[in-house]
């Protein structure tokens, strides 16, 4: 699987960003897809083929890097500059690499489909997470 190469220092929320603030439950880098653990209430790396069902549904994208116990801001929806080369109109999905983002062609058999958003330009992703709860 080939993940989209996000530049953490270039991750910037747009003016229409809906955000959540919380605590990281592990080391997280800006630009990684995350979910909120129902048990610990901490943000963790999302993963499309995780054995943990909740991890298969991203809740947003980390706007800053954080280690376990540190504060983190999560971009839940709206425009997000990702510091990656995107193709306008292309869909971006949760990857089977913890926190990773990929294209649909890279979502493999047995992975759960989690649409992160659509590219508005070569650098801006319109985040609107959709999770139908089905695997390929």
C-alpha positions as CSV (number, residue, x, y, z in Angstrom):
1,X,0.0,0.0,0.0
2,X,1.3,3.5,-0.9
3,X,0.3,6.1,1.6
4,X,0.0,9.8,0.7
5,X,3.1,11.5,1.9
6,X,1.9,14.3,4.3
7,X,4.3,17.0,5.5
8,X,3.6,17.4,9.2
9,X,4.9,21.0,9.3
10,X,2.6,22.0,6.5
11,X,-0.6,20.7,8.0
12,X,-2.9,23.8,8.4
13,X,-6.6,24.0,9.1
14,X,-8.8,26.2,6.9
15,X,-11.1,28.9,8.1
16,X,-14.1,26.4,8.1
17,X,-12.3,23.9,10.3
18,X,-14.4,22.1,12.9
19,X,-12.0,21.0,15.7
20,X,-11.9,19.0,18.9
21,X,-9.3,19.4,21.6
22,X,-8.1,16.5,23.8
23,X,-5.2,14.3,24.9
24,X,-3.0,12.0,22.9
25,X,-3.0,8.4,23.9
26,X,0.2,7.6,22.0
27,X,2.8,9.4,19.9
28,X,0.9,11.2,17.0
29,X,2.3,13.3,14.2
30,X,0.4,16.2,12.6
31,X,-1.5,15.0,9.5
32,X,-2.2,11.5,10.9
33,X,-5.8,10.1,11.0
34,X,-7.0,9.6,14.6
35,X,-9.9,8.2,16.5
36,X,-11.1,8.8,20.1
37,X,-10.8,5.7,22.4
38,X,-14.1,5.1,24.2
39,X,-12.2,3.5,27.1
40,X,-9.4,6.1,27.7
41,X,-11.1,9.1,26.0
42,X,-7.7,9.8,24.4
43,X,-6.9,10.2,20.7
44,X,-5.2,7.3,19.0
45,X,-4.0,6.5,15.5
46,X,-6.8,5.1,13.3
47,X,-6.1,2.1,11.1
48,X,-8.4,0.5,8.4
49,X,-7.6,-3.1,9.3
50,X,-7.1,-2.8,13.1
51,X,-8.3,-5.6,15.4
52,X,-9.9,-2.8,17.4
53,X,-13.2,-1.9,15.7
54,X,-13.3,1.7,16.9
55,X,-9.8,2.3,15.3
56,X,-11.2,1.6,11.8
57,X,-13.3,4.8,11.9
58,X,-11.2,7.9,11.9
59,X,-12.6,10.8,13.9
60,X,-10.3,13.4,12.3
61,X,-6.8,14.5,11.4
62,X,-4.2,15.6,14.0
63,X,-3.3,19.3,13.6
64,X,-0.2,19.0,15.8
65,X,2.2,16.4,17.0
66,X,1.8,15.0,20.6
67,X,3.1,12.2,22.8
68,X,1.0,10.1,25.2
69,X,-0.6,12.5,27.7
70,X,0.0,15.7,25.8
71,X,-2.7,18.0,24.3
72,X,-3.8,17.5,20.8
73,X,-6.1,19.4,18.4
74,X,-8.0,17.3,15.9
75,X,-9.5,18.6,12.6
76,X,-12.9,16.9,12.3
77,X,-14.2,18.5,9.1
78,X,-13.6,21.4,6.7
79,X,-10.7,22.4,4.6
80,X,-7.2,21.1,5.5
81,X,-3.9,21.8,3.8
82,X,-2.0,18.6,4.1
83,X,1.4,19.4,2.6
84,X,1.0,16.5,0.1
85,X,0.5,16.4,-3.6
86,X,-3.1,15.6,-4.2
87,X,-5.2,15.4,-7.4
88,X,-8.2,17.7,-7.4
89,X,-11.5,15.7,-7.1
90,X,-9.7,12.6,-5.9
91,X,-11.0,10.7,-2.8
92,X,-8.7,10.1,0.1
93,X,-9.2,7.1,2.5
94,X,-7.9,5.8,5.8
95,X,-4.9,3.4,5.2
96,X,-4.0,0.2,6.9
97,X,-0.8,1.9,8.2
98,X,-1.7,3.5,11.6
99,X,-2.7,7.1,10.9
100,X,-2.0,6.9,7.2
101,X,-4.0,8.3,4.3
102,X,-4.3,6.6,0.9
103,X,-6.2,6.5,-2.4
104,X,-9.0,3.9,-2.9
105,X,-6.8,1.7,-5.1
106,X,-4.6,1.2,-2.1
107,X,-7.5,0.0,0.2
108,X,-7.0,-3.8,0.2
109,X,-9.2,-6.8,0.7
110,X,-10.3,-7.2,4.4
111,X,-9.8,-3.5,5.1
112,X,-12.6,-1.3,6.3
113,X,-13.5,1.6,4.0
114,X,-13.3,5.0,5.7
115,X,-13.5,8.0,3.4
116,X,-11.6,10.9,4.8
117,X,-12.5,13.5,2.2
118,X,-12.1,14.8,-1.3
119,X,-9.2,16.8,-2.7
120,X,-10.3,20.4,-3.5
121,X,-6.9,21.2,-5.1
122,X,-3.4,19.8,-5.3
123,X,-2.8,20.7,-1.6
124,X,-6.2,21.1,0.1
125,X,-8.4,18.2,1.3
126,X,-12.0,18.9,2.1
127,X,-12.4,16.6,5.2
128,X,-15.9,15.0,5.5
129,X,-15.4,11.6,7.1
130,X,-17.7,8.8,6.0
131,X,-17.7,5.3,7.5
132,X,-20.2,2.8,6.0
133,X,-18.9,0.0,8.3
134,X,-18.1,-2.4,5.5
135,X,-14.8,-4.1,4.5
136,X,-13.6,-4.9,1.0
